[in-house]
Each structure stands twice: as structure tokens, then as C-alpha cells.
Amino acid sequence: MNNLQIDLSKYKVEKSTITNERQELIKQFLDSLNTERKGTKWKPLSARAVAIKVGHIKTGDLYPFFRQCEQAKCGFGACFFYSLRVK
């Protein structure tokens, strides 16, 4: 019987902190931006920083904006920050 017993303390279930659609979109933006920043002088962004940047954009409008940034020739980060700059 002891041979079949498994020590469950080794296994941990990670709970997702993402609770809604907007947070999922912000995570997609964050992952894309931070992959571009690896190996450069720029520090990785936090989810809070991205959420503040896109705070004025409605959730439904974030989908086309993400697609636009993905298809940009200049790069995801350049399109993201250029589109959100104060004019």
C-alpha cells in the first residue's frame, strides 16, 4: 500500500489571475512587447503599464488594434507606442 501512495505536496495547481477578456488581451500585448524587448537595453514592461496605456481603448477595439500591431512592418512595439502617443 505504501508503494502506491503519492506525495501530493510536490504538485501545485497554479491558479490563473486572469479573470476577464480585457486582462487576456492585455496579457497578449504584454507578451508580444516583452519578447521584442529581450536582449535590448529596454526593461520588460509590467501588465499595469500596458493596462494604463490602453486604458482609454474599449475592449472590442483592442482586437483590431492588436491585429494592426502584429501586421505592422515596423514592428509590434513601434506600432504600439507610435499609435498611442499623445498628438
C-alpha positions in Angstrom: 0.0 0.0 0.0 2.9 2.4 0.7 4.3 1.9 -2.7 1.1 3.2 -4.3 0.8 6.3 -2.2 1.8 9.5 -4.0 3.2 12.5 -2.2 0.8 15.3 -3.4 2.7 18.1 -1.7 5.1 18.1 -4.8 2.3 19.1 -7.1 0.9 22.6 -7.2 -2.1 23.8 -9.1 -1.5 27.3 -10.5 -4.5 29.5 -10.4 -4.9 31.9 -13.3 -5.1 35.5 -12.2 -6.8 36.4 -15.5 -10.5 36.9 -14.8 -11.9 38.6 -17.8 -11.5 39.2 -21.5 -9.6 42.5 -21.2 -7.0 41.0 -19.0 -6.4 38.3 -21.5 -5.9 40.9 -24.3 -3.5 42.9 -22.1 -1.5 39.7 -21.5 -1.2 39.2 -25.2 0.0 42.7 -25.7 2.4 42.3 -22.8 3.9 39.0 -24.1 4.4 40.5 -27.6 6.0 43.6 -26.3 8.3 41.9 -23.8 9.5 39.3 -26.4 10.7 42.2 -28.6 12.5 43.8 -25.6 14.6 40.8 -24.6 18.2 41.3 -25.3 17.9 45.1 -25.7 18.5 48.0 -23.3 14.8 48.3 -22.5 13.4 46.7 -19.4 10.4 44.4 -19.6 7.0 46.1 -19.2 4.6 45.3 -16.4 1.0 44.4 -17.1 0.0 47.5 -15.2 1.9 49.8 -17.6 0.3 48.2 -20.6 -3.2 48.4 -19.0 -2.7 52.1 -18.3 -1.5 52.7 -21.9 -4.6 51.1 -23.4 -7.0 52.2 -20.7 -8.9 54.6 -22.9 -9.5 52.0 -25.7 -12.6 49.9 -25.4 -12.2 46.1 -25.2 -13.9 45.5 -28.5 -11.4 47.9 -30.2 -8.4 46.2 -28.7 -8.8 43.2 -31.1 -8.3 45.2 -34.3 -5.5 47.2 -32.7 -3.7 44.1 -31.7 -4.0 42.7 -35.3 -2.8 46.1 -36.6 0.3 46.0 -34.4 1.0 42.4 -35.4 0.9 43.1 -39.1 2.9 46.3 -38.9 6.1 46.4 -40.9 8.0 48.5 -38.4 7.5 46.0 -35.5 4.9 45.4 -32.9 6.4 47.7 -30.2 7.0 50.5 -32.6 3.4 50.4 -33.9 2.0 50.1 -30.4 3.8 53.1 -28.9 3.5 55.2 -32.0 -0.3 54.7 -32.2 -0.7 55.5 -28.5 1.5 58.6 -28.4 -0.1 61.9 -27.5 -0.6 64.0 -30.6 
